[in-house]
Amino acid sequence: MATIELKSLTKQFGQLLAVNSLDLLIPDRKFVALLGPSGCGKTTTMNMIAGIESASDGEILFDGNNVRTLPARQRGVGFVFQNYAIFTHMTVYENLAFGLRSRGMKGPEIEKKVTDMAELMRLTDRLHWPSARLSVNEMQKVAIGRSAVTEPAIFLLDEPLSNLDAAFRAFMRTELKHLQHQFQQTMVYVTHDQIEAMSLADMIAVMNLGVLQQYGTPIEVYNRPNNTFVANFMGSPSMNLLDATIGGGDGSTRIEFPGGGQFEVNDEDLLRRCKSATTGAIKFGARPEDIALEASGHTGDGVKAKVNFVEPIGPRTIVHLAVGEEIIKVVVPKGSGFELGSDVKAVFPKGKCHIFDAETGNAK
């Protein structure tokens, strides 16, 4: 087993509070992504788990045992860095065998583990190449393979794909998931790329300014963000967040936008969250792919808008709309025919709208 539990984990660099009293439970054999922008504390958190960085306060528990004061070499974790860390004067085989030899393994066992890992990482035809001859993509595969071949119970990866080209990143996401399933490791993965986190992780911990913002499954974090930071950080394009007020009369409740535009709330869940707002001012959120666009003559519910910009992107198009004083984005299929300057109606989806407090940014 390899459960990781962080209790009130804190790291202070002088006046900078890099990680602020972080509580996090990483279950055994799960793939957990630490996600957030540069400077949010995710790499510092990983370094404290590994023992590379000492914690200022709090506990780091591996299967219930506090390892906070243990040196890195005694924690039994595998680590892969953003910049490939391999011995370029050695062959690929020697790199993959290095950790096994350090653990006292003998020739036949090393041979089998190295050849199996080379096959898994698609490096078989490079085994006897000097590592200096490899491409950057291949060097990172060797770095991942060298750490994984020792089969550590805990495997830590610090943005290992960020220096690779786009096509190879997509390939390696699949390979990493296969690797984790095969070796049943507890894997912690640092990234600023929400697509990587969504596609790889069983659980995502979203961080900002050293504080955990939300922890949950990718679907939970995407569909029910705790606050406007998470809502804005997750998704591409990100969630539309509009200044709005809650109005009403004659028993109805409306979402009203500055400068014009409103719609009546007829969704029970949204109505309940509107009623929980302590003031009339809110941030209203809707994901671009959830909003429907209708021609201006549409007679149903919807908000009047004007097409401000049309952005074709492969099989889909992102339509930018002016709604009163706000600009929102809507994702539509390629060739939907909405033209620059045309009048349309934006129809917000039942069950997929979000209400946030205008001051705190917290979800209602």
C-alpha positions in Angstrom: 0.0 0.0 0.0 1.1 3.6 -0.6 -1.5 6.1 0.8 -0.2 9.7 1.1 -1.7 12.0 3.6 -0.7 15.6 4.1 -1.9 17.3 7.3 -1.6 21.1 7.7 1.5 21.0 5.4 3.1 24.4 5.3 6.2 25.8 3.6 7.5 29.3 4.3 10.3 30.9 2.3 11.1 34.0 4.3 8.0 36.2 4.0 6.6 34.1 1.2 4.0 31.5 2.3 4.4 29.0 -0.6 2.1 26.3 0.8 -0.5 27.2 3.4 -1.7 24.5 5.8 -2.5 22.0 3.1 -4.7 19.0 3.9 -4.8 16.3 1.2 -5.5 12.6 1.2 -4.0 10.7 -1.8 -5.4 7.2 -1.9 -3.4 4.1 -2.5 -2.8 3.3 -6.3 -4.6 6.5 -7.5 -3.4 9.0 -10.0 -3.6 12.5 -8.5 -2.8 15.7 -10.3 -1.6 18.9 -8.5 -2.9 21.5 -10.9 -2.5 25.3 -10.9 -0.7 28.3 -12.4 3.1 28.9 -11.9 3.8 29.9 -8.3 0.7 28.2 -6.8 2.8 25.8 -4.6 2.2 22.6 -6.5 5.9 21.8 -7.1 6.9 22.8 -3.6 4.2 20.4 -2.3 5.7 17.6 -4.5 9.2 18.4 -3.3 8.1 18.1 0.3 6.5 14.7 -0.4 9.7 13.6 -2.0 11.9 14.9 0.8 13.8 17.3 -1.6 12.3 20.3 0.3 11.8 20.4 4.1 8.4 21.4 5.4 8.0 24.3 7.7 5.1 22.7 9.6 2.6 19.9 9.3 2.8 16.2 8.6 3.6 13.9 5.6 2.2 10.4 6.2 3.0 7.4 4.0 0.5 4.6 5.0 0.1 6.4 8.4 3.8 6.8 9.1 5.1 10.3 9.4 8.1 10.6 7.0 8.5 14.4 7.3 12.0 14.1 8.9 13.2 11.2 6.7 15.8 12.0 4.0 14.7 11.6 0.4 16.7 8.4 -0.1 14.8 6.6 2.6 11.3 7.5 1.4 11.3 5.0 -1.5 9.7 7.3 -4.1 10.4 7.6 -7.8 10.8 11.1 -9.2 10.8 12.5 -12.8 11.6 16.1 -13.4 10.5 18.6 -16.0 14.0 18.6 -17.6 15.0 15.1 -18.4 17.6 13.9 -15.8 19.6 11.1 -17.5 23.2 10.2 -17.9 23.9 11.2 -21.5 27.3 9.5 -21.5 25.6 6.1 -20.9 23.5 4.0 -23.2 19.8 3.8 -22.9 20.2 0.3 -21.4 22.7 1.5 -18.8 20.4 4.3 -17.8 17.4 2.0 -17.4 19.6 -0.5 -15.4 21.2 2.2 -13.2 18.6 2.1 -10.4 18.3 -1.6 -10.5 22.0 -2.1 -10.0 22.0 0.4 -7.1 19.5 -1.9 -5.4 21.7 -4.9 -5.8 19.9 -6.7 -8.5 21.8 -9.3 -10.6 22.3 -9.7 -14.3 19.3 -11.9 -15.5 16.8 -10.0 -13.4 18.1 -6.6 -14.6 18.1 -7.9 -18.2 14.4 -8.9 -18.0 13.2 -5.7 -16.3 15.2 -3.4 -18.7 14.0 -5.2 -21.8 10.4 -5.2 -20.5 10.5 -1.5 -19.7 12.1 -0.7 -23.1 9.3 -2.5 -24.8 6.7 -0.7 -22.7 8.3 2.7 -23.5 9.0 1.8 -27.2 12.7 2.1 -26.8 13.8 -1.4 -27.7 15.6 -0.3 -30.9 17.4 2.4 -28.9 18.7 0.2 -26.1 22.3 0.3 -27.1 22.4 3.8 -28.4 24.4 6.5 -26.5 21.7 8.6 -24.7 23.2 11.7 -26.2 22.0 10.7 -29.6 18.4 10.6 -28.6 15.8 13.3 -29.3 14.4 15.4 -26.4 11.2 13.3 -26.6 13.2 10.0 -26.3 15.3 11.3 -23.5 12.2 12.1 -21.4 10.9 8.5 -22.1 14.2 7.2 -20.8 13.9 9.4 -17.7 10.4 8.1 -17.0 11.4 4.5 -17.7 14.5 4.7 -15.5 12.4 5.8 -12.5 9.5 3.5 -13.2 11.6 0.3 -13.8 12.4 0.1 -10.0 8.7 0.0 -9.4 8.5 2.5 -6.5 5.2 2.4 -4.6 5.0 6.2 -5.0 5.8 7.8 -8.3 6.2 11.6 -8.5 6.2 13.5 -11.8 6.9 17.2 -12.0 5.6 18.5 -15.4 7.4 15.8 -17.3 5.7 16.5 -20.6 5.9 20.3 -20.7 9.1 20.4 -22.9 7.8 17.9 -25.4 6.1 18.7 -28.7 2.3 18.6 -28.8 1.8 15.3 -30.7 4.3 13.5 -28.4 2.6 14.9 -25.3 -0.7 13.3 -26.4 1.1 10.0 -27.0 2.9 10.1 -23.6 -0.3 10.8 -21.7 -1.6 7.4 -22.9 1.7 5.8 -22.0 1.8 7.2 -18.5 -1.8 6.0 -17.8 -0.8 2.5 -19.0 2.3 2.6 -16.9 0.3 3.5 -13.8 -2.3 0.8 -14.4 0.4 -1.8 -15.0 2.5 -1.1 -11.9 -0.4 0.0 -9.6 1.5 2.9 -8.2 0.3 5.9 -6.3 1.2 8.6 -8.8 1.3 12.3 -8.1 1.6 14.5 -11.1 2.3 18.3 -11.1 1.0 20.2 -14.1 -0.3 23.6 -15.1 -2.1 22.0 -18.1 -5.8 21.3 -17.2 -6.1 19.0 -20.3 -3.3 16.8 -18.9 -4.9 16.8 -15.5 -8.4 16.0 -16.8 -7.2 13.2 -19.1 -4.8 11.5 -16.7 -5.9 11.9 -13.1 -8.4 10.0 -11.0 -8.4 13.1 -8.7 -7.4 16.7 -9.2 -6.2 19.1 -6.5 -6.5 22.6 -7.8 -4.1 25.1 -6.1 -3.6 28.8 -6.1 -1.3 31.0 -4.0 -0.4 28.1 -1.8 -4.0 27.3 -1.0 -6.0 24.2 -2.0 -9.0 25.5 -4.0 -10.8 22.2 -4.7 -10.1 18.5 -4.6 -12.2 16.0 -6.5 -12.7 13.9 -9.6 -12.1 15.6 -12.9 -15.9 15.6 -13.6 -16.6 17.1 -10.2 -14.1 19.8 -10.5 -15.2 20.7 -14.0 -18.9 20.5 -13.5 -19.1 21.9 -10.0 -16.3 24.4 -9.4 -16.0 25.6 -5.8 -15.2 29.2 -6.9 -14.5 31.5 -9.8 -10.8 30.7 -9.8 -11.5 27.0 -10.4 -14.3 27.8 -12.9 -11.9 30.0 -14.9 -8.9 27.7 -14.7 -10.7 24.6 -15.9 -11.8 24.3 -19.5 -10.7 25.6 -22.9 -12.2 28.0 -23.5 -12.8 28.7 -19.8 -16.2 29.2 -18.3 -18.0 32.5 -19.1 -18.2 34.5 -15.9 -20.5 37.5 -16.2 -21.4 40.3 -13.7 -25.1 40.0 -13.1 -27.9 40.7 -10.6 -30.8 38.6 -9.4 -34.1 40.3 -10.0 -37.7 39.4 -10.0 -41.3 40.3 -9.6 -44.7 38.7 -9.9 -43.3 35.5 -8.4 -40.6 35.2 -11.0 -36.8 35.2 -10.6 -34.5 36.7 -13.3 -30.8 36.9 -14.1 -30.1 40.4 -15.3 -27.0 41.6 -17.1 -25.6 45.2 -17.0 -26.3 47.1 -20.2 -29.3 44.9 -21.2 -30.1 41.3 -21.4 -32.0 39.0 -19.0 -33.6 35.7 -18.7 -36.2 34.1 -16.4 -34.9 31.3 -14.1 -37.1 28.2 -14.6 -34.6 25.6 -13.5 -35.2 24.4 -9.9 -31.5 23.9 -9.0 -30.5 27.3 -10.3 -33.5 28.9 -8.6 -32.4 27.3 -5.3 -28.9 28.7 -5.7 -30.3 32.2 -6.6 -32.2 32.2 -3.4 -29.1 31.3 -1.4 -27.3 34.5 -2.6 -27.1 37.0 0.2 -27.1 40.0 -2.2 -28.5 40.7 -5.6 -25.0 41.0 -7.2 -23.5 37.8 -8.5 -21.1 36.3 -11.0 -23.1 34.1 -13.4 -21.3 31.2 -15.0 -21.9 29.0 -18.0 -19.5 26.8 -20.0 -19.1 27.8 -23.7 -20.0 24.3 -24.9 -23.2 24.3 -22.9 -24.7 27.5 -24.3 -27.0 27.1 -27.3 -27.2 29.8 -30.1 -30.4 30.5 -31.8 -31.3 32.9 -34.7 -32.6 36.3 -33.6 -36.2 35.3 -34.4 -36.2 32.5 -31.7 -39.2 32.9 -29.5 -38.1 30.8 -26.5 -36.0 31.7 -23.5 -32.7 33.4 -24.3 -30.6 36.5 -24.1 -30.2 38.9 -27.0 -26.6 39.1 -28.2 -24.6 40.2 -31.2 -21.8 38.2 -32.9 -18.6 40.0 -32.1 -16.0 37.6 -33.5 -16.0 34.2 -35.2 -13.0 31.8 -34.4 -12.9 28.6 -36.5 -10.9 25.9 -34.8 -10.9 22.6 -36.7 -14.2 20.7 -36.2 -15.7 23.4 -34.0 -16.1 27.2 -34.0 -15.9 29.6 -31.1 -18.4 32.4 -31.5 -17.7 35.5 -29.4 -20.9 37.4 -28.4 -21.6 40.8 -27.0 -24.2 40.5 -24.3 -24.9 44.0 -23.0 -21.5 45.1 -21.8 -20.1 41.6 -21.5 -18.3 39.3 -24.0 -19.0 35.6 -23.8 -17.8 32.6 -25.9 -20.0 29.9 -27.3 -18.7 26.7 -28.9 -20.7 25.5 -31.9 -20.1 22.9 -34.6 -18.1 23.8 -37.7 -20.2 25.5 -40.4 -23.0 26.6 -38.1 -23.3 29.8 -40.1 -23.3 32.5 -37.4 -21.7 35.6 -39.1 -19.9 38.6 -37.7 -22.4 41.3 -36.7 -25.5 39.1 -36.8 -28.1 39.3 -34.0 -28.7 36.0 -32.1 -30.0 34.6 -28.9 -27.9 32.8 -26.3 -29.9 30.1 -24.5 -28.4 29.2 -21.2 -28.7 25.5 -20.3 -30.9 24.1 -17.6 -28.9 22.3 -14.9 -25.5 23.7 -16.1 -25.5 27.3 -15.0 -23.5 28.5 -12.0 -23.9 31.2 -9.4 -20.9 32.7 -7.5 -20.8 35.3 -4.8 -19.7 38.6 -6.4 -17.3 39.4 -3.5 -15.8 36.1 -2.4 -16.1 34.2 -5.7 -17.4 31.2 -3.8 -20.1 29.0 -5.5 -23.7 29.1 -4.3 
